[in-house]
Amino acid sequence: MKQINVADVLTVEGGKVGINSITPGGILGIAKDGLEIVVDVVGSTPYIGTETSDRFAIGTNREPTLIVSHDNKIGIKVKAPKEDLEVAGAIKYQGQKHSYSNSMPTQGNNEKGDIAWNSDPAPGKCVGWVCVKSGAPGTWCEIGNVSPI
């Protein structure tokens, strides 16, 4: 080793490395302000996360994008997810975009099979719209009808 500069705490012991952590929670633990990121292997699965129930985020440009909440719910651009998976915006599922709108899409590039679910359903209105011909915005047809039982 040529050089090592340590301003706070560096622990190397028992096959574990801790940065600002005296007892790292995994093979690598990096701590700040009482929170610790842990890198380890759990069973036979590589693991990156926390040792505690603190939420964990992955992002770019210092902006959290993928958030795992304290109760293991996942949010994509949702800071406090309440469902098992919560997404802010359209999703692509098996090659088809699913979005929500209160009217048939009139802009953007859309592919045949894309679906825009009606965000304001009511009796006599459609459930949503399906793109039947790709384009900008494409050709759209209504899906179903909301009718009282």
Salt bridges, closest charged atoms under 4 A:
GLU63 OE2 - LYS79 NZ 3.04
ASP84 OD1 - LYS73 NZ 3.36
ASP120 OD2 - LYS125 NZ 3.33
